[in-house]
Amino acid sequence: MQHRALGKTSLMVSPVCMGCMGFGDAAQGQHSWTLGEADSRAILLQGLESGINFFDTAIAYQSGTSEQYLGRALKDFARREEVVVATKFLPRTQAEIESGVSGQEHIQKMLDKSLRNLGMDYVDLYIYHMWDYQTPLIDIMDGLNRAVKAGKVRYIGISNCFAWQLCKANALAEREGWAKFVSIQGHYNLIFREEEREMIPFCREENIALTPYSALAGGRLAKQPGETSRRLEEDSYAHLKYDATQAQDAQVIDRVHALAQRRGTSMTAISLAWLMAKGAVPVVGMTKPRHVEGAVEASALTLTEAEIAWLEEPYVPHALVGVMAQNTAASAQSAISRPPTASVPSAASPKRYSVVAKRSRMPASSSTASSRAFSRRNRLIRRMVVSLFSAVSRRKISMSCSDRMCTKKPLT
């Protein structure tokens, strides 16, 4: 694989990033389909041998066991300076807020825990996993800048945000002379292209790296008609994101299948090659050898402009789903203040507009059935976010200052 610079950074990365959400103890997190350590190590080794040097994980993935599996494998199979490791941190919990833990202190504790999980002195890219409405932005940016100054983080990135939020954060950092976000990890693939409205044009203008997640839509863009998998059946969160739009998405998926047959390659390769043509370094979950092979194929595949246009043609606007559907101050307050079983009022379905390229407007469906389905999805998403916060808050995140870098600049 030909490595390239990640945005405006000095990080040289493979054309695809191995997403590690599929690695970790299945008994310790949100997902039941994750790989144990032995199987995870086999996939990681295959990726390294294939030229993949960019790996993305998070402290929230299977209660930190994803970080642990990744760290131990890289220690055994690679030299630290030859790989690029990204991990992510969650917002403050309600317990932290009530006990007066500042945003800076929260970031330091989260980062130190991730470094212990990974068995590393630093991470290359530290990512703000989702917008924290309960913590002042200046505290977040200050905490991240301190991590960079301490040598524990080389660069910072952000995930699950709107373009205005990224712009606001980087403007604040520029004003204060702090580290700025160099990458955005958003929800982007052939059947969900809402990032094309504002985020992608802004990032191209600012040379901010695109590292989209859900690159294969939970496997939907990689599987032939009738094909299934354990994840496709058991990943309830992916069902919440994609089930409501199956009919309209099927038209795009059928074209991916047809083009793969025409080009003599896999659907995975076609779907990832499309993202690479958009300038992205996709974060791709890989839990089987063929997933790694598909990523390698994609890195050597160039789609023509006509093929790209043909794949994109059937796309219609989508409502925001997943974490981004709850990216509001009201939803954030609800997530931290209500117990997991609480009833949450449904949110009104937002208006939807066509992708930027089409320059036309299309109002959201007003059908009662569609509106009820959207409300049900919102309630389920909120409950899943609540459960995630609860799981993290129950785990003790102890901070050790034995790390030599802990003494660089104490929090005040």
C-alpha positions, 0 to 999 in steps of 0.5 A: 500500500502507498502511504500518504500524509493524513491531512496537514499532519506529518503522519504517514498512513495507509489508504485505509484505517483498520477500525477496531470496534470489532475487537474486544471481550464480547461479555464486556460491552455493547456488542455481542459479535466482537472477536476474542483476543486470539482472532483479533491478533490474527486479523491485526497481523494480516493487516500489518503484513498487507501494509495497513499501518493506521488503527482506530480504537476507543476507550468505550469499545468493549470497556477498553478491551479493544484498546488492550487487544490492539496494544498487545498485538502491536507490541508483538508484531510492529515497531511503535514508530511505524504504526499510527494509533488513534483512540477516542474519549467520551464526554464527562459522566453525570457523576463527574459533573456532580463531583466537580471534575473539570473537562481538563481533568476528565481528559487527563484521566481518560487519556491516561487510562487509554495509554495504560490499556494500549501499553503506550507512552503516546497516541498519534491521534486523540479523538473527541468521540462526541460533542459534550454539551455539559462541558465548556468548549474552552475546557475541552480544547485546553485539556487536549492542548495540554495532552499535546504539550505533555507529549502524550498526544501528537495530534487531535481529531473530532468525531460526530459533530456538525461543521459549525462545531468543528469550525467553532472549536478550531477558531477557539484553538487558533485564538488561544494558540492551541492545537487544532483538530486535524481530522473528522471521523463522521458517518459517511458511505455510499448510502449515507452521504449527508456529510457532503452538505457542509462538512466535506466542503469545509474540510477540503478548504481547510485540509482537514483529514476525512476518516469516515466510520461505517464505511461499509454501512455495517456490512451492507455495502459489502454483502451480495443479495441474500448474504448475511453475517453474525454482525448483520443480524446482531448489531442492533445499533446498525439496524437503528441506522439503516433499517428504515431506509432499506428500500431506497438504499437497495438501489445503491447497493445493487449498483455496487454489486453490479459494478463489482461483477463488471470489474471482477472485484469485491463489493468491499473494494468498490465501496471503499474505492468510492470513499478513497476517490472522495479523498477519505481514509476510511475506517473499516471494521475487519473481522474476517481475512476477506475484509482485509483482502477487500481493503487491499483491493480497494487501495489499488482500484481507481473508479472512473468518473462515470462509474462514480456518478452511476453509483451515486445517482440513486441516492436520496436524502436521509434523516440524521441517524445514530449519534448525530441524530442526538447531537443537541443540548436537549438530547445530551441533558436527557442522556445523562439525567434519565435512567436507561429505562426512562421514557424519553419524548420523541423528537420531531423528524428534521427536514431533509434536503438533497445532497449539495451536488443536486442543489434541490430540496426535498421535504421529509415524508409526512406519513404517520408510519414514517414519523412513528418509526423515526420516533421509535428509533430516536427513543432506542438511540437515546437509551443506548447512549444512556447505557453507554454512559452508565457503563463507562461511569461504573468503571473506575478510571484510576489515574497513575502518575508513574508515567514520566510525562504526568509531571510535565504540566499539572492541572490547575 
